[in-house]
Amino acid sequence: MHHRDRIRRDRCKRRGQAARLERRTQESGVSATPALARLKEVASSAPLVRVYGRVVQVVGLVIESVGPNARIGDLCLILSENGEAIRSEVVGFREGRTLLMPLGELKGVRSGCMVLGRGRCLEVPFGKALLGRTLNGLGEPMDGLGALRSEGLRPVHAVPPNALERRLIEIPFETGVRAIDSLMTVGEGQRIGIFSGSGIGKSTLLGMIARHCHADVNVIALVGERGREVREFIKNDLGPDGLARSIVVCATSEQPALVRIKAAMTATAIAEGFRDQGLRVLLMMDSVTRFAMAQREVGLAVGEPPSTKGYTPSVFALLPRLLERAGNAAKGSITGIYSVLVEGDDTNEPVADSVRSILDGHIVLTRKLANRGHYPPIDPLQSLSRTMPSVVGEEELEAARQARELLAAYDDIEDLVNIGAYKPGANPAADRALALHPKLGEFLRQRTDDGCPLAEATLRLKEILSEAVPIPA
């Protein structure tokens, strides 16, 4: 019998079975329950014949196959000649062929290997049983602590909350870092970026926030990190206390580009699961730049035209779709803190500029402060929280404004002070900035194991600003 005739016969057979089931239900006088209706739907749509595709070409990172019938984002299995099933994802189509990219190694793949479509996208577990666990980019355990127990599965691709159903950001989110809580207060449900060059202290600051913040759950995505840094971050920066209420999702730099992309998506999906339960979630991602680089690899591999610094259009389309998934919903919240690795300490490079335009604020770490041993090396003059006026009172806003004025005034005269050319009494604002600068600097420095409540941070700042400064003769 011809292949098409067999498929047509099986389809008619399924329809006949569904019709007989419906007649029996009506004759018995039993109303169809939602579960029965769902069963009928699944039975009528389930394929009775598996349709395979075949690999015809492998070019670089892309596998081209004829068939199977799949959609963008669907998972497929490539049956290699050594008997292994290699997971891959549909990333595009070209001249009647399906373009796949692997989620693992391509060992054993050759022309003619069969490709089986799974008919769904990647789904990952979520739930409180995941706390304290470390997962790979596909949501699978990698810490050797056994199988995962979850409350269900969620697709890694999701639609952001409806803009009109989001609750307003009106509650401060305590990070435990004095410089952030007093000068650029973060709101619950806000998305803020940490912009920094390499080796300045992004990961250390993220670990500090994870330990001292007031969140119900931390979800941490390490995207494109060095293998050495992952264990160091978990053991040293996060620590046992931070790990106990955290879920770490990790995809190191040597893994396929799709796995690095999926790590960011997986962490966001897990955070969404907790938000739907009404919890306050802190989602941290290190770093968005490496996520964008991974998407650039995928885009170039499937033939997208490169733009500035080689980034493809899909990079700038995917960034808002990822970042907008965080924030407040009708119940629960995801406060997102995303690190951005700026190339050459240029905060205006394409990815940094695009991310800054999407997020609700930015925290800038400078190499100048780090070289002086000033940790965390946050520059308040370049940092901003757009939601701060909505989450703190007038007194706190005024204190932050005065502190910024003093820091800016000292920055203007710093070179003169260092060479001994500054003359006290010429500028009262500069005199006050010079007198209070040591105490402000001490206030903004903080040890990683020393968390500070928001109320205490603002009180200490007000005390410093209220000190009387002697007038130079």
GITAFEN-V71023 format. One record per helix or strand of 2 or more residues. SS is the DSSP state (H for helix, E for strand). FROM is the first residue (numbers start at 1). TO is the last residue. If there is no record, write none. Layout:
<<SS	FROM	TO> <SS	FROM	TO>>
This chain:
<<H	3	27> <H	34	45> <E	52	59> <E	62	66> <E	75	79> <E	85	94> <E	97	102> <E	114	117> <E	123	126> <H	128	130> <E	134	136> <E	152	155> <E	172	173> <H	178	183> <E	186	187> <E	191	196> <H	202	212> <E	217	225> <H	227	244> <E	246	252> <H	257	276> <E	280	286> <H	288	301> <H	308	310> <H	313	323> <E	327	328> <E	333	341> <H	343	345> <H	350	358> <E	361	365> <H	367	371> <E	384	385> <H	388	391> <H	394	418> <H	428	444> <H	454	465>>
